[in-house]
Structures are given as structure tokens and as C-alpha cells.
């Protein structure tokens, strides 16, 4: 693998799509990841954690691969509960980057370039959602994934 980096983020796997969730400390990355996983499971989709807090990223054959540092595999932080064991997958191909941003910084009409991000030399679809937006962000993320599956987004 080339172009590796470790980022402060969470990563989950829904179906065959890795979702990298980024944001400042306390923005709700872990919480949003768990909400998306829960909703995906309700829809009968494969839904597993990949990494929480630290995610290793690397380019491989034109794809962005996210993996979990060994010491954190299968662990997820739940605010108020601490670190808990979760069903996990060791790596995923990232298909979507979700950036949690403060509501006042969210662009109402983002430029087309804002809908993509380059990580480790690989261009990935990007969705910005407000911090702590709860179930609305969960549904937005799943809608983007469903659109990708049907040829959209």
C-alpha cells in the first residue's frame, strides 16, 4: 500500500461501502457511526464497525482502504459508557467521506468540488452534515449510499 496516513476519525462498513466519518473532537463521529450502523441493520444491510478514533488510510489499486490499528480492533467509544466491544471488520474500501461541521459553517449551496475530497491520492465522494444532526444525518448518509448503488451520487 502507498500514501498511508492515520487520521482522527471513525470508519464503518455498510454493505460493501466504507464510510469515513471526520470531525473535531466531540463532534459526534462515534455516535453518528453507531446510528448509521443501527439503521443499516434495520434495513437488512451488512453493518460493521471498522475503526473508531484512529483510522489508518492507504491507497491501493486506485482505492482508498481504511483499516483499524490492531490495538483498537473491535472497540468503539460510547460517550458516557466508555470503550465497548463491537462487531467489526478489519478493513473497508472507503466510498464516502462524511464531514461533521458546525451548523453555521455548513454551505447551503456547496460548489460541485465540495462534494469530493482527495485522500492519499484517491478522490472520494464527500457529504458535509451538521454536528449532532442525529437521525437526519443518518438518513442523508444512507440516501447517498443508495443513490450510489443505483448509479446516482
N, C-alpha and C positions, 0 to 999 in steps of 0.2 A: 504494500500500500504506500501511496505517496501523499505528500501535502498534509500530514496529520496535525491535529490540534486537539487540545482538551478545552471545552467550554463549560461555563456555568449555565446549565440548562437542564431540562428533563426531556426524555425521549420515550415515546410509546409506539407500539405496533398495532395498527388496526387493519385487519385483512392482510394485505401484502405491503401496506404503506407505512413507512416510518414517519412519525410526526415529531419534529424537534420543537420544543416549547422554550422560548427565551424570554427573559425579562429581568428586571432588577431584583435584588434580594427582597423577599417578602411580597412580590407581585402576585403570587398565586400560581406559579408554574406547576407545582406538585398537585395542587387542588384541581386545576383545570385538567391536568393529565388524568387524574382519577375520575373526574366527571365524564370525560370523553370515553374512557375505558368502560365505565358503567353503562353509558348509553349505547355504545357499540355492542356490548354483550346482550343488552335487551333486544337489539336488532338481529341477534344471531351471528354476529361477526366475531372472528378471532380478535381478541383484545388482550394484549400483554404489555407489561412494563418492559422497558429496555434499560433505562438508566435514570437516576434521579440525582440532582445536584451537580454531578460532573459527568460529562458525556465526551467520549473520545470520538473524533471525526477524522475520516481519511477518504481520499479519492481512490477509487479502484474501478478500472474499466469504464471511466466516464460516469460513475455513480458515486453518490456520497453515502458512505457507510458509517452508521453510528454504532458504537459499542459501549459497554459498561466496564469501567475499571474493575478488576477481579474482586477487590475487597468490598465493593458496593453491590455486587450482583445479587438480585433478588430482594433488595431492600429499598424501601420508599419512606420518605418522611411525611408524617401526618401531623400538621400543626396541632399542638395540644396533646398529642399522643406519643410522639417520638418516632423512632425508626421501627417500622413493622415489616415483616416478610410479605412478599407478593409474588404472584405467578409472573415469571419473567422469561424473556428471550434474550440471548446474549448479544445479538446484533440485528440491525434492520437497515434496509435501503431507505434513506430519507427522501420522501416525495413532497413533503410540505413543511415549511418553517412557519410557526405561529409566534409572532412577537406580541407580548403583553406590554402595552404602553399606557401611560396615564391618559384618562379620557380627554383632557384638554389638549393633548399632543396628537390625538388621532386625526388623520386627514379625512375630511368629509368626502372629497373627490380626489383620491390619490392618482398620481401620474401613473401611466402604464408601467414604467420602470420600477415603481414602488411595489409592484406585485410579484417581483422576482428578487432573489438575493443570490450572490455567489459565495460559496463556502468551499474552501480547499480547491478552488478552480472549477467547481461544478455549479451550474446555475439551477436553482430550485424555486418552485412556486412559494410565494410568501403571502401570509394573511396577518394583518395587524388587527388586534382586538383590544378593547379597553381592559385594564386590570380589574379583577374582581367582577367581571361581567356575568359570571355564573352560567346558567343554562343557555342563555342566548349565544355565548361564545362557543359552547359545546355544540349546539345545533349548527352554527356557522361553519365550524371546522368539519363536521360530518357532511354538510351540504357541499363544501368544496371537494371533499374526497369523492362523494357520489358523483359530482359533476365531472371529475377527472376520470372516473370509471366509465362514464357514459360518453366520454370524448370531449367534455367541456373543460373549463378552467385549465 
